[in-house]
Amino acid sequence: MSGQVILKDVNWHSSKDMRVHAFEEPTGWVLTLGRAEIFTYRDALTELAAHSDEANAFYAPTLLEPALTHLAEGLDLSFVLVFDWSATGEKRLCGFFPFERMRNWHGLPIQHWRLWQHLHCFFCAPLIRAGCSCVVLQQLLLWAAQQTNGAQLLEFQAISAAGPFATGLTKALATQRRSHWHTRRYERAFFTPAASAADYLEATVSGKHRKEWRRLRRQLALKGDLELRVLAQNADAKPWIADFLRVEMSGWKGLEGSAMLCDAHEQAFFTDAALAAQAGGQFMMMGLYLNGQAIAMKCNFRAAQGAFCFKIAFDPAYADYSPGILLELDHIELAHHTPHLEWLDSCAKPGHPMINRLWSQRRAMQDLTISNGHGLANLLLLVTPPLLQVKRGLSNLFRRLRCRLVHC
């Protein structure tokens, strides 16, 4: 593959935190690193992120490094790298799995590995070289079976339920005969462009709603100079970042204390990630400005031929004009004119009322728990799902009984 990074003369035992596992079938090597070593492989990770079966901006170095710097304090993290031979006979990075070691599973003191998902990570598909998902995942499962640290399970959450990665995972689980449990299946809004933004909106949104939003835009424009601004690739992103943080702080997140300005670590993560992405041509930001002041802003992180929608915010002083929806309409228009942009992942919660109204497509998602192949793990996955179902049923029954007693 052109442009791929080949790892030569790797010192496999250069750190006490490095552990290597070799397997006869399938052929390959698994290297486990601590956080101090992971970015010695920055170039290889960047190349892998650009050629993965599932694009994931959150695990690419641009976002991963700021997350490790600002959002990982006190966490037990390990990074699993899967290598294989290249066509020229040299070692090649084919898989990357960032794991957090957890010590509680559904209220039980069960140790397990969980794909790391910090507060601002909305997609957890590991980075796996295109066309290699099945073999890389088999190697990971073999690695998990040989661990002696007491971790019984692997948790893959917020991963896609369709596509090449999901297909490779299904095949790997079947080949290795691994017990697994789909703990959750859901969908979230997804976007691919139509022939034009007008065609897309006509097919997605009723004429009544489109007419109402045009009226709101006209009413808002009566208050002054209303303009859409888009961050240029070579522009300084710092004032845009400051505007976004201010607008987010002005809304409900500021009142709840969940705006990024309320936490110095979150603010630093967003600032560093946005600046790094902007420098690499991977950042998209746009804003609706009234009389020179931002009243709604949105930002995305690019990944391969798509982008992940990170945050949207609006000034509640203009809530009567639905500035968030107006900006999202502009976003749809912009997406239809952005070169090499084939899809957008909303990263929104399932059933989100605003984005589900505007975006007609859905991305199938899943959370999956996988056995390490040993008896205790298999037993846990056999008995836990029905026990949790009984627990939920009893909780619902007691809640209904309490309600009846209160109203008697």
C-alpha positions in Angstrom: 0.0 0.0 0.0 1.5 3.3 -1.0 2.3 5.7 1.8 2.3 3.0 4.5 4.7 3.2 7.4 7.0 0.2 7.8 8.6 -0.3 11.2 12.3 -1.2 10.9 14.7 -2.1 13.6 12.1 -2.0 16.4 13.6 -2.6 19.8 10.8 -4.8 21.0 12.1 -4.9 24.6 13.2 -1.3 25.1 10.8 -0.7 28.0 9.6 -2.6 31.0 6.1 -1.6 30.0 6.3 -3.4 26.7 5.1 -6.9 26.3 5.2 -9.0 23.1 3.1 -12.0 22.2 3.7 -14.0 19.0 1.2 -16.4 17.5 1.7 -19.2 15.0 -1.9 -18.8 13.5 -2.8 -16.2 12.4 0.8 -14.9 12.0 1.5 -11.6 13.7 2.7 -9.9 16.8 0.9 -8.1 19.6 2.7 -5.4 21.5 1.3 -3.9 24.7 2.5 -0.4 25.7 2.0 2.0 28.5 1.1 5.6 27.8 4.7 6.8 28.0 5.7 4.7 24.9 2.7 5.0 22.7 3.6 8.1 20.8 7.0 6.7 19.7 4.6 5.2 17.1 2.9 8.5 16.2 3.7 8.3 12.5 2.6 4.7 12.2 -0.6 5.5 14.0 -1.3 8.5 11.8 -0.8 6.3 8.7 -3.0 3.6 10.1 -5.8 6.0 10.9 -5.8 7.2 7.3 -6.1 3.6 6.0 -8.4 1.9 8.5 -11.5 -0.2 7.9 -13.4 2.2 10.1 -12.3 5.8 10.2 -12.1 7.1 13.8 -10.9 10.6 14.5 -11.0 10.0 18.3 -8.3 7.3 18.2 -6.0 9.1 15.7 -3.0 10.9 17.3 -4.6 14.3 16.7 -7.3 13.7 19.3 -5.7 10.9 21.3 -2.7 12.8 22.4 -4.6 15.7 23.9 -7.0 13.3 25.6 -4.1 11.4 27.2 -2.5 14.7 28.3 -5.7 16.3 29.8 -8.3 13.6 30.4 -6.5 10.4 31.5 -5.2 11.2 35.0 -5.5 8.3 37.3 -6.7 5.8 34.7 -5.1 2.4 34.1 -4.6 2.5 30.4 -2.8 0.1 28.1 -2.4 0.2 24.3 -2.4 -2.9 22.3 -0.7 -2.8 18.8 -1.0 -5.6 16.4 1.7 -6.1 13.7 2.0 -8.2 10.7 4.3 -8.7 7.8 4.1 -6.3 4.8 4.4 -7.4 1.2 8.1 -6.7 1.4 8.6 -8.8 4.5 8.9 -6.0 7.0 6.9 -5.4 10.2 3.7 -3.3 9.6 1.2 -1.8 12.1 -2.2 -3.3 11.4 -4.2 -2.7 14.5 -4.5 -0.3 17.5 -6.7 -0.9 20.6 -6.6 1.6 23.5 -7.9 -0.2 26.6 -8.8 0.9 30.1 -8.6 -1.7 32.8 -11.8 -1.8 34.8 -12.4 -3.5 38.1 -16.2 -3.5 38.2 -18.6 -5.1 35.7 -22.4 -4.7 36.3 -21.8 -4.4 40.0 -19.5 -7.4 40.2 -15.8 -7.3 41.1 -14.8 -8.6 37.7 -11.7 -7.2 36.0 -11.9 -6.5 32.3 -10.5 -4.5 29.4 -12.7 -1.8 28.0 -12.0 0.3 24.9 -11.1 3.7 26.3 -13.9 6.2 26.1 -13.4 9.5 27.7 -16.0 12.2 28.2 -15.5 13.7 24.7 -15.0 10.4 22.7 -18.1 9.4 20.7 -16.8 6.5 18.7 -14.6 3.6 19.8 -14.0 1.5 16.7 -10.3 0.5 17.0 -7.9 1.4 14.2 -7.5 -1.6 11.9 -5.9 -1.6 8.5 -8.4 -1.9 5.7 -9.0 -5.5 4.7 -7.4 -6.8 7.9 -10.2 -6.7 10.4 -10.8 -10.4 10.8 -7.2 -11.5 11.1 -6.3 -8.6 13.5 -9.3 -9.2 15.7 -8.3 -12.9 15.8 -4.9 -11.9 17.0 -6.4 -9.7 19.7 -8.6 -12.5 20.9 -5.6 -14.8 21.1 -3.8 -12.2 23.1 -6.7 -11.8 25.5 -6.7 -15.5 26.1 -3.1 -15.5 27.1 -3.3 -12.6 29.6 -2.5 -13.5 33.2 -3.6 -10.3 34.8 -7.0 -11.6 35.8 -9.0 -9.6 33.1 -11.9 -11.9 32.1 -13.7 -9.9 29.4 -13.2 -7.4 26.6 -15.8 -4.6 26.3 -16.2 -3.0 22.8 -18.7 -0.1 23.3 -19.8 2.6 20.9 -18.7 0.6 17.8 -20.5 0.3 14.5 -22.9 -2.6 14.0 -22.5 -2.7 10.2 -19.6 -2.3 7.7 -16.2 -4.0 7.3 -15.2 -3.8 10.9 -18.4 -5.3 12.2 -18.2 -8.1 9.6 -14.6 -8.8 10.5 -15.5 -8.9 14.2 -18.4 -11.4 13.6 -16.1 -13.7 11.6 -13.3 -13.5 14.2 -15.7 -14.3 17.0 -17.0 -17.3 15.1 -13.6 -18.5 14.1 -12.3 -18.3 17.7 -15.6 -19.6 19.1 -15.8 -16.8 21.6 -18.9 -16.3 23.8 -20.1 -12.7 23.5 -23.1 -10.6 24.5 -24.6 -7.6 22.7 -25.3 -5.4 25.7 -26.9 -2.7 23.6 -27.9 -2.0 20.0 -29.0 1.5 18.9 -28.9 4.0 16.0 -27.8 7.6 15.6 -28.2 10.1 12.9 -25.9 9.8 9.9 -25.5 11.9 6.8 -24.4 11.3 3.2 -25.0 14.0 0.6 -27.6 14.0 -2.1 -27.3 15.7 -5.5 -27.7 19.0 -3.8 -28.6 20.5 -0.4 -32.0 21.5 -1.8 -32.7 18.0 -2.9 -31.6 16.6 0.4 -33.8 18.9 2.5 -36.8 18.4 0.2 -36.6 14.7 0.7 -36.0 14.9 4.5 -37.9 17.8 5.9 -41.5 18.9 5.3 -42.3 22.0 3.3 -44.0 23.5 6.3 -40.9 23.2 8.4 -38.6 24.6 5.7 -41.0 27.6 5.3 -41.0 28.2 9.1 -37.2 28.2 9.2 -36.9 30.6 6.3 -39.2 32.9 8.2 -37.1 32.7 11.4 -34.0 33.5 9.4 -35.6 36.6 7.9 -36.8 37.7 11.4 -33.3 37.2 12.8 -31.7 39.1 10.0 -33.9 42.1 10.9 -31.8 42.5 14.1 -28.7 43.4 12.2 -25.9 41.9 10.1 -26.5 38.2 10.0 -23.8 36.1 8.3 -22.4 32.6 8.2 -18.7 32.3 8.7 -16.6 29.2 7.9 -13.1 28.7 9.3 -10.6 28.6 6.5 -7.9 25.9 6.4 -5.0 28.3 6.8 -6.7 30.6 9.4 -5.9 31.0 13.1 -8.4 28.8 15.0 -7.8 30.4 18.4 -10.4 33.2 18.2 -12.9 30.6 16.8 -12.2 28.3 19.7 -12.7 31.2 22.2 -16.0 32.1 20.5 -17.2 28.5 20.7 -16.4 28.1 24.4 -18.1 31.4 25.2 -21.3 30.4 23.3 -21.4 27.0 24.9 -20.9 28.5 28.3 -23.9 30.9 27.7 -26.3 28.0 27.3 -27.7 25.2 29.4 -24.4 23.5 29.7 -23.0 26.6 31.4 -26.0 26.5 33.9 -25.4 22.8 34.5 -21.7 23.2 34.9 -21.0 20.8 32.0 -19.6 23.4 29.5 -16.0 22.9 28.7 -15.1 26.3 30.2 -16.2 24.9 33.6 -13.3 22.4 33.6 -9.8 23.4 32.9 -8.8 19.9 31.6 -11.7 19.8 29.2 -11.0 23.3 27.9 -7.3 22.4 27.4 -8.2 19.1 25.6 -10.6 20.9 23.2 -8.1 23.7 22.5 -5.2 21.4 21.9 -7.2 19.0 19.8 -8.8 21.8 17.7 -5.4 23.5 17.0 -3.7 20.2 16.1 -6.6 19.2 13.8 -6.6 22.6 12.2 -2.8 22.4 11.6 -3.4 19.0 9.9 -6.4 20.1 7.8 -8.7 17.9 9.8 -10.9 20.6 11.6 -14.2 22.1 10.4 -15.8 25.0 12.3 -18.6 27.3 11.3 -20.7 29.9 13.0 -23.8 32.1 12.7 -22.8 35.6 13.5 -25.1 38.6 14.3 -23.5 42.0 14.3 -20.1 40.4 14.6 -21.0 38.2 17.6 -21.3 34.4 17.4 -24.8 33.2 18.3 -24.4 29.6 17.1 -21.4 27.5 16.4 -20.5 23.9 15.3 -17.3 22.0 14.9 -16.3 18.7 13.3 -13.2 16.5 13.2 -12.3 15.1 9.8 -11.4 11.4 9.4 -10.5 9.9 6.0 -13.4 10.8 3.7 -15.8 11.8 6.5 -16.2 13.8 9.7 -17.4 13.4 13.2 -19.6 16.1 14.5 -18.1 17.1 17.8 -20.2 19.9 19.4 -22.9 22.4 18.6 -23.8 25.4 20.8 -26.1 28.4 20.5 -26.8 31.6 22.5 -30.1 31.1 24.4 -30.8 34.8 24.1 -31.8 34.0 20.5 -33.6 30.8 21.2 -36.9 32.1 19.7 -35.2 32.1 16.3 -33.8 28.5 16.5 -30.2 29.5 15.7 -29.0 26.0 16.2 -31.3 24.6 13.5 -30.5 27.5 11.2 -26.8 26.7 11.6 -27.4 23.0 11.0 -29.2 23.9 7.7 -26.2 25.9 6.7 -24.0 22.9 7.7 -26.0 20.7 5.3 -25.4 23.2 2.5 -21.7 23.4 3.4 -21.4 19.6 3.5 -22.7 19.4 -0.1 -19.9 21.7 -1.3 -17.0 20.4 0.8 -14.5 18.4 -1.4 -13.9 14.8 -0.5 -16.5 14.8 2.3 -18.6 11.6 1.8 -20.3 11.3 5.2 -20.9 12.8 8.6 -21.5 11.0 11.9 -23.7 13.1 14.1 -22.3 11.5 17.3 -25.7 12.4 18.8 -27.7 10.4 21.3 -30.3 8.0 19.9 -33.5 9.7 19.2 -32.1 13.3 19.3 -35.1 15.4 18.2 -33.2 18.1 16.3 -30.7 16.1 14.3 -33.1 13.2 13.7 -35.5 15.6 12.0 -32.8 17.0 9.7 -30.8 13.9 8.9 -32.7 11.0 7.5 -30.0 8.3 7.6 -28.9 6.3 10.6 -25.7 4.6 11.7 -26.2 1.2 13.4 -24.2 1.0 16.7 -23.6 -1.6 19.3 -22.0 -2.4 22.6 -20.4 -5.8 22.9 -18.8 -7.8 25.7 -16.5 -10.7 24.7 -15.2 -13.6 26.7 -11.4 -14.2 27.0 -12.2 -17.8 26.2 -11.8 -19.2 29.7 -14.5 -20.9 31.8 -15.2 -18.1 34.2 -15.7 -15.5 31.5 -18.0 -17.9 29.5 -20.0 -18.5 32.7 -20.4 -14.8 33.3 -21.7 -14.2 29.8 -24.1 -17.1 30.2 -25.7 -16.2 33.5 -25.4 -12.4 33.7 -27.8 -11.3 30.8 -30.9 -13.2 32.2 -30.1 -12.2 35.8 -29.9 -8.5 34.7 -33.2 -8.9 32.8 -34.8 -10.3 36.0 -33.4 -7.5 38.0 -34.8 -4.9 35.6 -38.2 -6.6 35.7 -38.3 -6.6 39.5 -37.2 -2.9 39.6 -40.0 -2.0 37.2 -42.5 -4.0 39.3 -41.5 -2.4 42.6 -41.6 1.1 40.9 -45.2 0.5 39.7 -46.2 -0.8 43.2 -44.8 2.3 44.9 -46.7 4.5 42.5 -49.9 2.7 43.2 -49.3 2.9 47.0 -48.6 6.7 46.7 -51.8 7.3 44.8 -54.0 5.1 47.1 
